[in-house]
Amino acid sequence: NIKNVLLGSTTECYQHAEEEHKITRQVLIELQKYNIPCYILTKSCLITRDIDLLSCNTKNKICFTVTPLDNKILRKFELTSPYQSQRIESIRKLKNAGIDVYAHVGPLMPGLFDIRDLYEKLKPLGVRVDFEIYHFNADFNVGARFIEPEWKIFTKEKYYSYWQNVCSQIDKYFANIEHKVHLHPYDDYFKNKEGQYI
């Protein structure tokens, strides 16, 4: 027996080609036939096209990535992905359709996010919010161009000190909203395979 199926773990299952070829939709149709729930990770607004299928099984769950970046910076990282406001609107549509959805905010990079602003935008959705820290100690290439110079030498002590402060801000603003913060170990991105939530 198959308990559930994960879609989009490493590759976006709602890429632009999906709009034409509808491969993900065909997969959802097959899963519905056998009453197999799915867990989808995405940052694409195209998922709202399949609300009719996703709403058929109450065990379906959607993890929707919400970028903390403003539109100008976002385009330096992701050339064609939806803007923050579009993603938030998609979450609202999924939630209103009765689909189990939560927001995955990330990556958080020093100086490129505003916790209070994120709180004001996400609170009306009434969904769980997970945050993921950008572990640029392990991969400091693209992100380095946009981060303040003082963070380019990010010692272990500074790493935890800075992010613990950010976590305190998150806990303050999201006190009445279910939330988690995903902080990767400083010295080894894959050290904890299950991730480290604080």
N, C-alpha and C positions, 0 to 999 in steps of 0.2 A: 504494500500500500504506500502511495506517495502522500506524505502529509502536506507538503506545499512546494512551490517552485519559486526560486529567486531569479528575477530578471533585472539586468542592468548593474550587476555588481562591479564590473570593471569597464564595461562598454555601454554607452548610452543606448537603450533599446528604443528610444524615440528620436533617432537621428532624422535628418531632413529627408533621407531616402524613404523613411517609413511612411511619410505622407502619401507617397505614390505606391509603394509596394505592399504596404499593410501587413508585413510579416509578423510584427508583434501582435497586431489585432487578430491574426489567424491563430496565433499561439493562445491568446486569451479565449478565443472561441472554443478551442479544443479543451482547454482547462475547465471551461464552464460545462462542457458536455459531461465531464467526469467529476464535476463538483470538487475540483482541486483548487484550493486557494493559492494566491500568488503574493509575493512580496516584491514590490518594484522600487528600485532606486532610480531617480531621474531628476533632471533639472529642465526638462522640456515641457512647454505648455501644450504640446500635441497630445499629451496624455488625456486631456479633457475630452478629446474626441471619443475616447473609449469609456466614458462614464457609464454608458448603458450596460456594458459588460462588467465593469469593475464593481458596479453597485449590486450585482446579482448574488454575490457571495459576501456575507458579513465578515468573513475571516480574511478577506483581502486587505493588505496594508500597503500604504504608499509612503516612502521616505522621499520628500521633495527638498532638494538642495536650494537654499536661498543664499545668494551671494551677498556678503556684507559690503561689497565694493560699489562705489558710485559708477554711473554709466561710462564716464570717460576712462577710468582706471580699468573697469571690467573689460573693455575692448582691447586692452593691452595683453590680457590673458586669454580671453575667449572671444574670438572674432564674430561669432554668429549666435551665441547663446542668448536666451531671453534676459531682459533687464530685470532688476529686483522687483519692480512694481508688477511686472507681468507674471512673475513666479508667485508672488503673494496672491494675486488675483486667481491664479490657477488653483492654489491651495484652498481658497475660499469656495470655489466652485465644487471641488471634490468634497470638501467638508459639508457643504449644503446638500450634496447628493447622498449624504449618509455614509460616505466612504471613510474608513479609518486612515487618516493621513497625519503626518507630523512634519515639522520643518527641521531641516538639517542645515544650520548656519555655518558656513565655512568656505574657504579657510580664513581664520582670523589672523591678520598680519599686523605687526606693530604700526600704529599710526594710520591704518587704513580702514578703521571701523569706528562706529559710534554706538555703544551699547544702549544708551537712552533712546536714540533714534530707532534702533532695531526693536526695542521694547514697544515703542509707540505704534510701530507699523504691524508688529506681530500679535500684540495683545488682543485686538478685535477678532482675530481668527479663532481663538479659543482652542488651540491645538498645542500639543507638546512641542518643546523646542530643544533641540540638541545643538551644541556648539562644538566645533572642532578647531584646535589650534594648528596653525601652519608650522610644521616642523622644519624650518629652513636651515637648521643646523645640519640636516641630512641632505638637503637639496637646495643649495643657496645659489641659484642662477637667475631665473626669470624674476623672482620676487625681489632680489637684491637691488634691482634698479629703482624700485619704488619705495624702499624702506629707508628711514632716516639713517645717516652715517653711523650714529652711535650704536645702532643695533647690528652693525655688520660684524662686530666682535661680540658675540653673544655667549658669554661664559655660562657654565652650568648654574652658578649662583644667580646670575642675572636672569637667566632663562626662567627659573622657577619663581624668583622674586617678582618679575614682571607679570607672569601669567597668573600667579596667585592673587595679585592685585586685580587683574581683569576678572578673575573668578568671583572675587568679592563684589565687584560691580554687577556682574551677572546675577548673583544671588540677591543683591539688593533690589534690582529692578524687576527681576522675574520671580520674586518671592512667592507670589500667588499663582504662578504658572509652573506646571510640571516641566522640569528641564534637567539637562545633564551637560557637563563639559568634558570633552574628550581631549586629554593632554598626553601626547606621546612622550615616552621617556627621552630625556635629553641625549643620552649617549648611544641609543640604538633605536631607530624608528620601529623596527620589527621585534624588539626585545619581548614585548608583551603581545602575543598574537591575538589575544582577545580584546586588546585595547585597555586603556587605563582611564576610568571615569572618576572624577573627583567631585 
